[in-house]
Amino acid sequence: MSFIDARNRLTGNPGTAAATVRPGTAGVLLVNLGTPDATDIRSVRRYLSEFLSDRRVIEANPLVWQPVLRSIVLNTRPRKSAANYRRIWNTERNESPLRTYTRGQAEGLAARLAPDGIPVEWGMRYGTPTTAAGIDRLIAQGCDRILLLPLYPQYSATTTATANDQAFRALMRLRRQPALRTVPSFPDDPAYIQALASSVRRRLAELDWTPELLIASFHGLPVEYVQRGDPYITECGRTMTALREELRMTPQELPVTFQSRFGPTRWLAPYTEPKIKKWAAAGIRRVVVLTPGFLADCIETLDEIGNELREAFLHAGGEHFATVPCLNDSADAVGLLETLVRRELAGWR
């Protein structure tokens, strides 16, 4: 056994901590939210347990929340969530679409950056592949500095901040840490707005009917989080101001709603499903929904919007319902990521 192997065994440090690094070598780590490894109840419960135990996500006192989580939520929610995941699962690759698209984004970006010798890896905040594993892979490729890109256009402590937290936790176990730089949110970055607007125009051109209303549905957030200083609602507003200007639409033509409520507390409003039912009752028969808070389609876009919201709208009297796919691993998505990465790497390599 070598001295390094013995030291790693004694200290618990992974072997990559001793990898040879090349000064000035930068790598990129894309980080997304996360996904269960499978659609069985046990896998979903394990994922939800990690997700809903994050103090950034659920800020309630753990002495109060954890008994509720363990005794009620994790005994009821995994069965329903597992069924929802099965409806949208990528059966060909036996993985969630979020994992498929995040991998595709990383591979597309890696191809763009390969001529410059910049490696790209990806990881998840919850589940696998982990953020720590992505950092290890970059260190193994000789990186002494890492650019971390949380894949959330609008900043929230529940998304961007916890992704950054997890990366710094991973560094805490390393004796030799790479330098770490984080990419800021990009709610109204021109590259993002132009890619988003292009995706809307393409989708509308594909339809054989004309929508009466184009609706933007963002993931919700408890109102008290905003009251404590989370800038999420402001950044959603920046996205919509820029997108409406790009599409030459008014707030009445492109209204905003918020989805994915959880628990009894008050969340950002108006809520997507009740609002779309009211529009249907008021005579709106043809709608298109986009989700500008997501860079990749996932259970919240494909099932909650694509299945559940569609059913609710049609049941309430609607006739035509369509969604705008997220940017996913399209050329526009990869181009956006390349723009962000090259900008943030400037002066660091």
N, C-alpha and C positions, 0 to 999 in steps of 0.2 A: 504494500500500500504506500502510495506517495505521501509526502508531507501535506500536500494540498488536499488529497482525499481524506487523510486523517483529520485535518483541521475542519473540513466541511462536515465530517461525520460528528465530530465533537460539538461543533457550534450549531449544527442544523442548517447551515447555509447551503443553498443549492450549488451545484458545480458551476453554473453559469456566472456565479459571483466572482469566480476566479478567471473568467474568460479573458483572453488577451484583447484589449481594446486599442483602437487606432485613434490617436488624438485628432479631433476635428471631424469624426465620422458621425453623421446624424442619421437617425432613423425615424420613421413615422409610425405611430400606433393609433389606429382608429378604434374607438370604444363606443359600443351601443348598449342598450338597456339590458337585454338578456332574454333567455328563452328556456323552457324545459327541454330536457334531452329526448323526451318521448311523450306520447300522449296518454300513457297509463296514469292512474290516479297517484301512485307513489311518486313518479317523476314530477308531476305537476305540484304535488304537495311540497316536495323538497324545494322546488323553485319558489313557490309562493312563500314558504317559510323564510327563505333568505331575503326575498324582496320586501316582505311586510315586516321584517325585523329591523330594517334599516331605519335608524333614527332620523335620517334626512327625509324619508318618505312618510313615516308615521311619527309625529313629534310628541305624541301622548306619552306620559310617564310609563316606562316599561313595567313597573309594578302593577299598573292598571291594565295596560294593553296586552302584555304577554299572556296572562291567563285567558283573556278573551280570544286572542289569536289561537292559542293551543287547544282550548276547549270547544270553541265554536267555529271560528273561521276555517281552520285547517281540517275540520271534520265535515264541513258542508261545501265550501267553495271549490275544492279541487275536483270534485265529480263533475260539476257544471263546467268548469274551466277546461277540463280534459275533453269533454264533448265538443266544446267550442274550438279547441285546437285541432281536433280530428277533422272538423269541417274545412279547415284551411291548410292542413298539413301538406308539405311537399313530399308526397309518397315516393316519388322517384328517388329522392336522395335521403328519405327518412329523416327529415328535419323541418324545422319551422321556416316559413318564408323569410323571417327576419334574419336568420342565420345564413340562408342562401344569398340574400341580397347584400348583407354586410360583407360576406366573403367576396362576392362579386365586385363590390366597391373597392375593396382592398386590392384585389387582383388587377382591376383596371387601373388603379392609381399606381400600383407597383410597376406596371408596364410603361406608364408615362414617365416615371422617375428613374427607371433602370439605367438609362443612358448617363445619368448624373451620379450613379452609384449610391442612390438613396433607398435603402430597404424599407418595405412597408409590411406591417403585421396588423392583426386585428384581435380584439377580445371583447368580452362582455362584462358589464358591471355585476350581473348576477348570472349564475350558471356557468356553462363552459362554451368555448374556451375562455379561460379567466384572463383578467387584465394582467395579473402577475406572470402568466405563461407568455403573454405577448411581449412583456418587458424582457423576460428571460431570452426569448428568441432573438430579440434585437441585440441584446448584449452578446449573445453567442455569435452574432454576425460582426462583432467588433465595434458596436456603437458606444461612444462615450457621451452621447447626448441624444435625447429622445423628445420628439415633438408629439404631444398628446392632443388628439382631436376628438372631443366628445361629439357624437353625431346628432346634436340637437340645435336647430337654428335659433331657438329662443332660450335664453338662460333661465334656469330655475335651480334652486338649491336641491330640489328633488331629483334632478337629472344631471345637469352639468356639474354641480358641486360634488355630488356623491361619486361621479365618475372620476373626478380629480382626486377626491379623498382616497379612493381605492388604489389609484396609482401610487400615491405617496405612501400608503400603507405597505405596498409591495416593496418600495425602496427601503423601508425601515428594516427589512430583514437582510439587506445587502451590506457587506463591509465596504465594497467599492461601488458607490452609487454613480450612475450616469447623471449628467445634468438633465433637468426636465423643464420643458417649456410647454405651456398649455395654450391652445388656440381659443380665443374669445368667441362668444356667440356671434352669430351673423344674421340677425333678423331681417335687416334691410340691405344686406350687401348686394350690390348690383348683379353680381354673378348668380346669386341665389334667386333673386327676384326674376331675372330674365329666364333662368331655367324653369322656374315655377310657372311663369306666364306662358312659356312655350308649351309646357305639358298641358296646361288648360286649353290652349288654342288647338293643339293636336286632338285632344279628347273631344272637344266640341265639334271639330270637323268630321269626326268618325260617326257621329250620331245621325240618324235619319229623322230626327225630330228636333225641335227647337225648345230649349228649356225656358221656363218662365222665371226661374230663379237659380242663381249660382250661390251656393252656401259654403262658407268656410267653417269647418269644425275643428277646433283645437282641443287637445287634451285638457281636462279641467284641473283645478287646483283649489284646495280649501281657501276660503276668503281670509281666514285668520293668518295664513302663511303670507299672503300679500300685505295684510295689515302690519305684519312684523318686518316687512322690508323686502320680500321677494319681488324682483322686478319683472316677473314673467308676464303679467298682464300688460305692462308697458311695452315689452318687446313684441308681444302678439300684435299690439296696436301699430307698432312700427312696420311690421311685416304687412299688415293690411293696408296701411296708408300707401306704402310703396307699390304693392301689388295692384291696388285699385288704380293708381296713377298709370302703371304700365299697361293695364287692360282697358283703361279709360272707362271705368265703371264707378258708380256712386255707392255709398254705404247701403242704400236701399236695393240696389241691383246685386250687391255682393255683401250680404250681412254675415255676422259672426255668431257662432254658438260654441258651447263647450260640452264635451262628452266625458264619459268614463268616471262618473261620480262613484264614490265609495264611502259607506258609512253614513251616519245621521247628520254630520256637520254640514254647514252651508258652504257650497262651492260656487265658483265663478259662474255667472249666468249671462244670457239665457241658456238653459239646458237644451242640448241638441234634440233629443227625441220628443219631449213635450212641445217644443217650438215647431218642429216639422209637422206634427199632428195638427197644430193650430193652423199652419199654412194650408194644409190639405183641407181642413174644415172650412177655410175661408175661400176655397176655390182654386188654389194653386195645384195644378195637376202634373206638372212636368218640372223636375228639379235635378240638378247636378250638384254633388257634394265633393269638395276637395278638402284635404287634411294637411294644411301647410305647416303643422308642427312636427311632422314626421318626414324623415328623409327616405325611409324604407317601409314598405308595407308590412304590417304585422297584425296581430290578433285584433288590435283596436281599430285598424282601418279595414281589414278584410272581413272580419266577422261582425264586430260591433256596428260598423257603418255599412259594409257591403251586404250583410245578411240581416241583422236585427233591425237596423234603421230602415232598410228597404222594405221589410215586411211591415213595419209600423206605418210607414208612409202609404203603402198600397192599401193596407187595411183601413186607413183613415180616409180613403177616397182618392188617393193619388193614382196616376195612370202610368207615368214614365219616371223611372229613377235610374240614375247612373252615377258612378264615382269617377274621379280623376285619379289614376294610379299615382303613387308617390314616385319620386325620381328614381328610386331603386338603384340598379347598377347600369343605368343608361349612360350614353355618352355625355349627356348634360350633367348627370350626377358626378361622373368622374372628372369632368371639366371643372365643375365647381370645387371639388375637393382639391384638385391640382392648383387652382387659383389661391385657395386659402393656404395650402401648405407652402407653396413657393413664396408667398408674401411673408409668412411667419418664419420661414427659414432664412430670409434675407439677413445677411450680416452675421449669421451664426455658423456658417460652414467655411 
